[in-house]
């Protein structure tokens, strides 16, 4: 599903929207203040692999908040 994260430049509200076409994105307004000043945010996706959750950021330094390892490959 093409669900994207956005942030309003006016009020700072972060929200998700299903975007099926460019027309959908052009018509997008902030659900809080109705501003059309919207920024698309970088989204990390994740999926469950066995008993651990893997994200698109896995393997990058600092992606784990609970440890200081340089790579998530060492996490259990």
N, C-alpha and C positions, 0 to 999 in steps of 0.2 A: 504494500500500500504506500502511495506517495504522500506520507505525512511529513510535513516540514515544521521546524520551529522558527518562530519569529519574535522580534522584540520591537515595541513601539518606541520611536525616537522621542516622542513627546512625553509620555508618562512612564516609560520603562517597563510596562506590562509585557511579560513573556507568555506566549501561547502557541499552541499547535493547530495546524489547519491541514485538511486534506486538499491537495492541489492536483487537479486532473488536467488542467490546461493553462496556457499563459494568460488567458482571459480571467481565470479564477484568481491567479496571483495579482493581476492588475486591479481587480475589483476588491482586493483584500483591505479590510479596515480593522483597526484595533477594537477588540470587543469591550474595552473599558472606556476609551475616550473618543472613539470613532475617527481617529486620525488616519490618514493614508500614508503617513511617514513611517514605513515599516522596513526593518532590516531582517534579512534571512540569517539565522544563526547556524554555526557549524554544529552538526549533531553527531554524537557518538552512538553507534548502534551496538546492540549486544544480543547474544543468544546463549542458551544454556547448553553446556557440553559436559555431560555426566553430572557431577555434583558441583561444578564451578561455573561461574558466569564469565564469558569471554566477551570483551568489547572490542570495538575497532581501534581502541587506544592501547590494547594489551601489548606488552613488549616495549613500551616507552617508559623512560625513567620518570618516576613520580606518578604513574597512573594508579598505583595502589596507595590508598590513604592510610592503611593500617600497618605498612612496613616501609623499610628504607632500601629494599632491594633495587638494583639497577634494572632488573628484568622481572616480569611477572612469571617467567618460565620457572623460577625457583619457588614460587608460592604454591602452597598446597591447600 
